[in-house]
């Protein structure tokens, strides 16, 4: 899953620029651990999977699609929303 790792690395770079703490867990499959140190402190894990022949980002805990792995800006928007970045809860 070299392509999955490359896509997760791009997502990690974009999320880091937005102030999130990220760590790529290299393995099979690779996972991206994302933390908003808060407040409130929140975290998620993101992986990649193939759906209809395309690589998608996926929330690993719920196995819910986050977005196409080729569309990093849209994935970043969704992660920021879920982890309450820039909003008061």
N, C-alpha and C positions, 0 to 999 in steps of 0.2 A: 504494500500500500504506500509506495513512495509518493504517488500523487496526493494521497490524503495528507501525508505529513507536510508536503509543500504547501497545500492549501491552508492547513492549520497554522503553519508558520506565518503565512501572509495575514491570516486573521489575528494571530497573536501580536504581530507588529502593529496592526491598526488599533487593536484594543489597548495596547500599551500607550500609544499616542493619546488615547482618550483618558489616561490616568488609572486604568485598571491594572491589577497585578496578575500576570499570566505565567503559566509554567507548562511547557510541552512535555508530556509524559510519553517517552518513546517506547513503543512496544507494538504488539499486534493485537488490536488496532491501536494506533496512536490516539492520544486524548489530549485535550487542552483544558487545563484547570484554570478557571477565571474567578478572580476575587475582587469585589468592590469592598474596600476596607471601611467603607461606610461614612457616617452612620446611615442606615443600619448596615452592619457587615453582612454581606450576602455572597454566595458563591455558587458556581455551576460548573459542570463538566460538559465539554462539547467534543463530539467525535464526527466521523464521516461515514457515510454509507452510500451504497448505490441504489438508486430508485429509477426505474424505467430507463436504464442505461446512462444515467447522469449521476455525478457525485454530488451529494448534498451534505450540508452541516446538519448535525442532529444533537438535540439535548439528550445526553445518554441516560439520565435517570428515568425519563418518561418515554424515551424513544419517539420523540416528537420532532418532526422536521423543522429546522430553523430557517433554511433557505438554500438555494443552490450554492455550491462551493465556489463557483466562478463569480458570484456576486457578493464580494466581501463588504462593500458599503451597506448593503441592505442587512446583512448579518450583523454588522456592528450596531446598526440602529436597534435591532431587536434585542441584542444582548444588553445594550445600555438601558432600554426600557425595562427589561426583566430584572436587572440588577439595580434599578432605581438610581441611575447615575444622573446627577443634575436635577433631581426632584426631591421634594421633601415628602416623607411617608408619614 
